[in-house]
Amino acid sequence: DVGSALVLLFLTNAAFFGTGNIASVSSFELRSVYRFMTTFEPFLMTALLLFKMALPFVLVSTTFGLVCELNKVPRSAVLCIVLVLADMMSVQFFFAVRSQGSWKEIGN
C-alpha cells in the first residue's frame, strides 16, 4: 500500500510540474498551440491549453485506479496513506521556512 501511495505522489508531482508553470496560465507559450491552429482563436487556444494541463492529471488518476484494481488494493486505504505522506511532507517544508535572511539566499 505504501509503495502505491509513493508512486501516486511522485506521478502527481510530475504531472503538476511537468506541464510548465501551472500556477499562472497566462505565462504559457502559445507556440505549442500554433502547431495545431493556423489562425488566432483565443477561446480554442485556451481550451487547448487547459486540455494540455488537465491531461497528465487524468492519466495519473486513471493509472492509479487501474493499479489499485490489478493489485486488489482498496483505493481509500491508499488515499489515506497519500494524505498522511503529503501532510508529513508539508510539515517538513514548513519547518524549513525561515523568517530571517534575504531572498538572495534562496537555495543555499
KOLLO-879564 format. One line per field, with one value per residue: z, y, x of N, C-alpha, C in turn; residue number from 1. Coordinates in Angstrom, 2 decimals, decimal comma, padded with zeros to 5 digits. Layout:
// KOLLO-879564
n.up: (Z|...)
n.north: (Y|...)
n.east: (X|...)
ca.up: (Z|...)
ca.north: (Y|...)
ca.east: (X|...)
c.up: (Z|...)
c.north: (Y|...)
c.east: (X|...)
n: (NUM|...)
//
This chain:
// KOLLO-879564
n.up: (000,00|000,78|-001,14|-003,47|-002,77|-002,64|-005,33|-006,49|-005,35|-006,46|-009,24|-009,35|-008,59|-010,74|-012,82|-012,10|-012,16|-014,61|-016,77|-017,05|-015,78|-013,83|-012,11|-013,08|-015,69|-017,71|-018,40|-020,17|-023,16|-026,39|-028,60|-028,68|-029,19|-031,65|-033,43|-033,89|-034,87|-037,37|-037,44|-035,32|-032,60|-029,71|-027,75|-028,46|-028,33|-025,59|-024,62|-025,63|-024,19|-021,56|-021,79|-022,27|-019,76|-018,10|-018,98|-018,04|-015,31|-015,55|-016,74|-014,68|-012,62|-013,76|-014,23|-011,60|-010,59|-012,16|-011,35|-008,66|-008,96|-010,26|-008,35|-006,31|-004,20|-001,80|-002,77|-001,02|001,22|000,20|-000,56|001,94|003,01|001,22|001,93|004,54|004,01|002,40|004,26|006,06|004,38|003,93|006,53|007,07|005,15|006,08|008,49|007,52|006,63|007,01|008,96|008,82|007,04|003,54|000,31|-001,57|-000,67|-001,21|-001,82|-000,84)
n.north: (-001,19|001,25|001,60|001,96|004,36|006,08|006,04|007,22|009,81|010,67|010,60|012,46|014,81|014,94|015,31|017,79|019,59|019,04|020,11|022,74|026,08|025,87|027,46|030,02|030,57|032,39|032,68|030,75|029,58|030,31|029,06|026,28|025,82|026,98|025,10|023,45|025,08|027,51|030,04|032,88|032,15|032,83|031,51|028,81|028,31|028,67|026,54|024,41|024,81|024,40|021,74|020,64|021,03|019,52|016,90|015,28|014,90|013,49|011,15|010,20|009,72|007,77|005,73|005,20|004,19|001,85|000,44|-000,01|-001,64|-003,88|-004,81|-005,42|-003,64|-001,57|001,58|003,65|003,17|003,54|006,21|007,41|006,88|008,38|010,95|011,13|010,95|013,25|015,22|014,89|015,66|018,36|019,44|019,08|020,81|023,30|023,55|024,09|026,66|029,94|032,93|034,95|036,52|036,89|037,27|036,65|034,53|032,20|028,79|028,15)
n.east: (000,81|001,94|003,90|002,37|001,15|003,36|004,17|001,93|002,08|004,53|003,95|001,87|003,18|004,97|003,15|002,10|004,31|005,38|004,00|004,64|004,51|002,00|000,65|000,28|-001,59|-001,49|001,14|001,87|003,34|002,22|003,14|003,09|000,43|000,03|000,91|-001,20|-003,15|-003,89|-004,90|-005,63|-007,44|-008,77|-010,45|-010,49|-007,76|-007,35|-008,86|-007,34|-004,94|-005,86|-006,65|-004,15|-003,01|-004,69|-004,59|-002,28|-003,02|-005,41|-004,48|-002,79|-004,64|-006,34|-004,49|-003,72|-006,16|-006,39|-004,08|-004,68|-006,92|-005,80|-003,95|-005,61|-006,06|-007,55|-008,78|-009,36|-007,77|-005,20|-005,37|-005,68|-003,16|-001,65|-002,55|-001,51|001,27|001,57|000,90|003,03|005,15|004,49|004,61|007,32|008,34|007,33|008,67|011,17|011,07|012,27|012,31|014,11|016,81|017,76|016,19|018,01|019,43|018,10|017,95|020,41)
ca.up: (000,00|000,86|-002,44|-004,39|-002,36|-003,06|-006,78|-006,78|-005,03|-007,45|-010,53|-009,22|-008,65|-012,11|-013,64|-011,74|-012,59|-015,97|-017,80|-017,03|-014,60|-013,79|-011,22|-013,87|-017,03|-018,69|-018,77|-021,12|-024,52|-027,36|-029,72|-028,74|-029,74|-033,05|-034,24|-034,20|-035,45|-038,24|-037,19|-033,91|-032,00|-028,29|-026,95|-028,79|-027,78|-024,15|-024,42|-025,86|-023,07|-020,40|-022,07|-022,08|-018,33|-017,43|-019,47|-017,14|-014,11|-015,92|-016,93|-013,38|-011,85|-014,36|-013,96|-010,19|-010,47|-012,74|-010,50|-007,46|-009,35|-010,55|-007,12|-005,33|-003,06|-001,70|-003,10|000,14|002,09|-000,44|-000,49|003,32|003,13|000,46|002,75|005,65|003,45|001,97|005,47|006,56|003,50|004,14|007,84|006,91|004,41|006,91|009,47|006,83|006,33|007,97|008,94|008,70|005,85|002,34|-000,82|-002,37|-000,09|-001,51|-002,43|-000,16)
ca.north: (000,00|002,43|001,75|002,56|005,75|006,84|006,18|008,21|011,13|011,01|010,89|013,70|015,90|015,02|015,89|019,19|020,40|018,68|020,87|024,12|026,82|025,70|028,47|031,18|030,10|033,42|032,63|029,68|029,99|029,90|028,38|024,89|025,80|027,37|023,91|022,83|026,07|028,47|031,37|033,25|031,96|032,78|030,55|027,47|028,21|028,47|025,17|023,52|024,95|023,72|020,31|020,29|020,97|018,52|015,55|014,48|014,53|012,44|009,93|009,72|009,18|006,50|004,73|004,85|003,32|000,55|-000,26|-000,47|-002,76|-005,05|-005,30|-005,68|-002,75|-000,58|002,95|004,54|002,97|004,17|007,66|007,81|006,87|009,55|012,13|011,14|011,28|014,64|016,03|014,84|016,48|019,78|019,83|019,17|022,04|024,46|023,69|024,59|028,08|030,83|034,28|035,92|036,31|037,64|036,46|036,25|033,31|031,07|027,69|027,87)
ca.east: (000,00|002,81|004,55|001,39|000,97|004,54|004,12|000,90|002,63|005,54|003,32|001,11|004,17|005,47|002,10|001,94|005,44|005,80|003,29|005,07|004,07|000,54|000,07|-000,14|-001,92|-001,17|002,55|002,12|003,70|001,22|003,78|002,65|-000,92|000,09|001,16|-002,48|-004,05|-003,21|-005,45|-005,72|-008,76|-008,40|-011,20|-010,00|-006,41|-007,49|-009,31|-006,19|-004,03|-006,45|-006,54|-002,74|-002,73|-005,51|-004,30|-001,44|-003,75|-006,35|-003,70|-002,33|-005,76|-006,79|-003,45|-003,85|-007,32|-006,07|-003,11|-005,40|-007,76|-004,97|-003,32|-006,68|-005,81|-008,63|-008,34|-009,49|-006,61|-004,04|-005,56|-005,38|-001,69|-001,19|-002,80|-000,54|002,58|001,55|000,96|004,40|005,98|004,21|005,14|008,77|008,60|007,05|009,75|012,35|010,88|012,92|011,76|015,19|017,63|017,46|015,71|019,16|019,98|017,25|018,66|021,68)
c.up: (000,00|-000,47|-003,47|-004,06|-002,79|-004,57|-007,17|-006,47|-006,06|-008,79|-010,49|-009,27|-010,06|-013,03|-013,36|-012,31|-014,02|-017,06|-017,88|-015,76|-014,55|-012,94|-012,00|-015,32|-018,08|-019,13|-019,76|-022,49|-025,48|-028,56|-029,83|-029,32|-031,22|-033,96|-034,67|-034,91|-036,31|-038,02|-035,68|-033,44|-030,49|-027,47|-027,22|-028,27|-026,27|-023,84|-024,63|-024,72|-021,82|-020,58|-021,85|-020,60|-017,64|-017,82|-018,55|-015,87|-014,39|-016,10|-015,60|-012,60|-012,44|-014,14|-012,52|-009,97|-011,02|-011,89|-009,24|-007,79|-009,59|-009,30|-006,03|-004,04|-002,98|-001,91|-001,88|001,08|001,51|-000,38|000,93|003,55|002,39|001,27|003,90|005,13|003,01|003,17|006,06|005,70|003,73|005,49|007,78|006,16|005,29|008,01|008,84|006,49|007,43|007,86|008,89|007,46|004,68|001,26|-001,69|-001,88|-000,39|-002,27|-001,79|001,09)
c.north: (001,26|002,67|002,38|004,03|006,60|007,05|007,22|009,62|011,58|011,39|012,17|014,91|016,06|015,64|017,38|020,04|020,11|019,49|022,31|024,79|026,81|026,78|029,71|030,74|031,13|033,38|031,51|030,25|029,46|029,18|026,93|024,77|026,15|026,18|023,24|023,79|027,04|029,89|031,62|033,14|031,78|031,73|029,12|027,26|027,98|027,06|024,18|023,60|024,26|022,21|019,82|020,18|019,85|017,10|014,75|014,04|013,44|011,12|009,34|009,09|007,87|005,40|004,27|003,91|001,93|-000,25|-000,79|-001,65|-004,02|-005,65|-005,62|-004,89|-001,77|000,84|003,85|004,39|003,66|005,69|008,19|007,85|008,06|010,83|012,24|011,53|012,74|015,59|016,04|015,68|017,96|020,27|019,99|020,45|023,27|024,64|024,22|026,07|028,92|032,21|035,34|035,58|037,13|036,70|035,98|034,93|032,07|030,02|027,36|027,05)
c.east: (000,86|003,51|003,62|001,17|002,16|004,56|003,07|001,38|003,65|004,91|002,49|002,05|004,72|004,43|001,94|003,07|005,87|005,14|003,73|004,59|002,55|-000,12|-000,39|-000,34|-001,51|000,29|002,87|002,44|002,63|001,82|003,34|001,24|-000,91|000,37|-000,15|-003,44|-003,25|-003,71|-005,53|-007,16|-008,55|-009,16|-010,74|-008,58|-006,44|-007,94|-008,18|-005,19|-004,57|-006,43|-005,11|-002,40|-003,49|-005,14|-003,38|-002,17|-004,77|-005,63|-003,23|-003,48|-006,28|-005,76|-003,50|-005,03|-007,06|-005,09|-003,78|-006,29|-006,93|-004,34|-004,33|-006,46|-006,96|-008,11|-008,38|-008,30|-005,38|-004,17|-005,32|-003,87|-001,10|-001,40|-001,81|000,84|002,64|001,59|002,37|005,33|005,74|004,71|006,65|009,13|008,40|008,08|011,04|012,25|011,50|012,32|012,86|016,01|017,15|016,92|016,85|019,76|019,14|018,06|019,98|021,44)
n: (1|2|3|4|5|6|7|8|9|10|11|12|13|14|15|16|17|18|19|20|21|22|23|24|25|26|27|28|29|30|31|32|33|34|35|36|37|38|39|40|41|42|43|44|45|46|47|48|49|50|51|52|53|54|55|56|57|58|59|60|61|62|63|64|65|66|67|68|69|70|71|72|73|74|75|76|77|78|79|80|81|82|83|84|85|86|87|88|89|90|91|92|93|94|95|96|97|98|99|100|101|102|103|104|105|106|107|108)
//
